[in-house]
Amino acid sequence: MENTLVFIDEGFLYKLSKHFGKGKKIKVNYVELAKNLSKRLNLFCKQIFIYVAPPFQGTPPTSEERERKKGYESFIQLLKEYRIVKIKEGRVQRLNINGKYIYKQKGVDTLLTIDLSHVKEDFPEIKKIILISSDTDFCPIIRDIKKRGIEVCLFTYFDRIRNSPFSLSNELIDCCSKCFKLNKEDFDQSIIRK
């Protein structure tokens, strides 16, 4: 079985798990999900890269912010138990827009792009990778690594409702070698069991 690398945009999976869970996050084992998706393509999951940002912490943090951080740290600790997982952390920026706080991840896409650009050199035996995302910002690097002989298999989710959180540009689908739509069953097969 051919080896693959799996690159996970955790912000996208978090949003999708809440969508499939009808507003409540489905607790998914990302390692199991990556392995299951790899097997579906008859590939062996050699390494998993997870791109995430810790929750915002004010100065001083509120009790809600402290609780979010505690949950995040437990989540990261569980992932670190798997030797095949590499965690890459950006940060969260809080903006006050007309009296309402908006939170945005910063640096996460850049970290993912950097790692994608190094695949050929860091993993010369890899011919296919899996990307779990919905972000068209990755199109330039996807085109670049395809020119270097690496197939990009995209797992994503979309609907055809304009301006919905899951409207997806055809550009991302078209620039990847293959595209597969994630579904709730993918999450159900990878639920964290207590």
N, C-alpha and C positions, 0 to 999 in steps of 0.2 A: 504494500500500500504506500502510495506517495505521501510525503510529508507536506504539511501546510502550516501557515501562520494565520492566526485569527486576530483581527484588529477590531476592538469594540468601542464604539462611541457610547459611553455609559449614559450620557444625558439623553440620547435618543432612546435607548432601551428603557430608561426610567419612565419617560413620557409614554412609551408604548405599553409598558406594563400597567400603568394607570388607565390607559385607554381600554385594554383588554379586561382589566379588573373593574371596569365601570366606575372609575374614580378612586378606587382603592388599589394601591400598588400590589402586584403579584410578586411575591418573594421568589425570585428566580436564582438558581445556582448557575452563574455565568460560565463556570467551567463545564458543567454538564451541557449547557446550551451550545457552547463552542464545539464540544466533542460530538454532539448529536448532529449539528449542521455539517461538520467535517465528514462524518460517516455517510451522511446523505449524498455527498459528492464523491464517496469512495476515497477519502483522504484521511490521513492520520494527523491529528492535531498535535504538532510539536511544541508550539509556544502560543500563549495568549497574551495580548497586550490590551490593557484596559485603561481608557483615558477618562479621567474623572476630575471633579473639583470638590474640595471639602466645602461644607456649608459655611456661609458667611458668619463671621463672629464680630459683633460690635465691640466697642470699648467703653464700658465693660460689656460682655455678652449678656443678653437677656437669658432668663431661665429656659425659654423655648429654643434659643440658639445653642445653649449648652446641651440640651437634650438632643438636638439634631446632630451636634458634633459627636456626642457619645454614641449615637446610633451609627454614624458614619465610621467612627473608629472601630466599632464591632464588625461592621461590614468589611472594612479593609483588612482587619486582623484575620477574618475567615478566609479571604482571598489569598493572603500571604502564606497560608498553610499549604498551598499548592505550589510546588516548585516550578511548574510550567507557566505561572502567571507573573507578568511584569506590570506593575501599576505605575502609571504616569499621571501626575497631578498638576492641574492648572490651579486657578483660583477663582473665587466668585467676587464680582464687583456689585456693590449696591448703589443704585442711582435713585435719587428722589425726583420724581417727575410729577409736577403739579400736586405735591403732597402725598403721592403714592409711591411706595418703594417697588422698584423693579430690580430683579437680580439677573445677572448675566455671567456666564462662564467666560473666562479669559485665558488664553494660552493653550487651551485643550486641543483645538484644531491644529495649532502650530506644532505641538508635540507629536500628534498623529502624523502630520505631513512629514516631519523630519524623519520619523521612523520608517515611513513608507519609502522615502527617498533613499534609505540605506539598506533596503532588503537585499538587493543584488550583491552588495559587498559583504554584508553581515551574514547572509544565509545563501551562499552561492548555489546550493543544491535545490532551493525552493523554486518551483516553476508556477505554482498557483497559490494565491492568498485569498482569504475570506475577509471582507470588510462588512461590518454591521453598522449601518448609518443611513442617513437620508440627506446628507449635506452636500450640496453641489460645489461647495468650496474645495472639495477634494478632486474635482474633475481634472485640473491641470496636472496634479501629481499622478493620478490614475493613468492619464494618457502617456505621461513620461515613463512610468514603470512598464506599461504595456510595450512601449518601443524597445525596452530592454529585455523583452522576452518573458515577462511575467504576466500570467493570466489573473485578472481581478474578478472574483465572484462576489457580487453584492447581495447581501440579505438586507431587505428593507421592508417598509410598509408604506402604503399610500392609499389615498382615496381620490376620487375624481371631483372633489368639492373644492372649488376655488377659495383660497384664503383660509382653508381649514388647517389645523396643526399638522396634518398629514398630506397636504397637497405636495406633490413632488414633481420637480422639473424633469422632463424627458431627457435633458442633457446628462444627468447622472446615470440614468438607465442606459442611454446610448453609449456612453464612454466606457462602461464596464464590459468585460468579456461575456459575463452571464449575470442575469438578475433573477432573484427569487424573492417572493413575497412571504414575509413572516406571518404566522397566524397564531391564534390563541393556543392551538395544540402544541406548537413549538414551546410555548411557555409552560403549558401543563405538564409536558414530559420532563421539564427541568426544574420543577418547583422544589424549593428547599424543604426537605422532610425533617421534622424535629425528632 
